[in-house]
């Protein structure tokens, strides 16, 4: 008497899968996953970096409006800007914290020549992410954008980054 899961056909041996066949399938799936996962992580990080860039661009525009209205940038804080980032909350240090990123403003430091906004993506479980820094119009390097990332190739693939 044959069991349902062990059907045999006339002239052939058992029609079930062997252990070797199952291991080969698992190996092929593992190889495909090993190739696909890093590309997926890079694509996700690129989209996060693009979102961070849009936010630091909006923050920079707001800081430039503040400069035009008051004759100077605020000192190391983004309080009082005519902008609110959706889903972001400022803290006592002047940083904005969001779900996938955080933003900081450098109000010139001690020599009042470095004015930039930094945006950092958060990669959970890995520490860092991608850091974008945009230098404001009255900085020594106006409009310069720098990028550093923990995932290789992210900065090279962003067209707006100064190389």
KAVENWO-V258496 format. One record per pair of residues at least 24 apart in sequence whose C-alpha atoms are under 7 Angstrom apart, sorted by the first residue. I is the first residue (numbers start at 1). J is the second residue. Records with the same first field share a line. If there is no record, write none. Layout:
# KAVENWO-V258496
I=J  J
This chain:
# KAVENWO-V258496
42=151  154
46=154
48=121
49=121  130
52=119
53=132
56=117  119
60=117  136
73=107
74=107
75=107
76=105  106  107
77=105
78=105
113=139  140
114=139  140
115=139
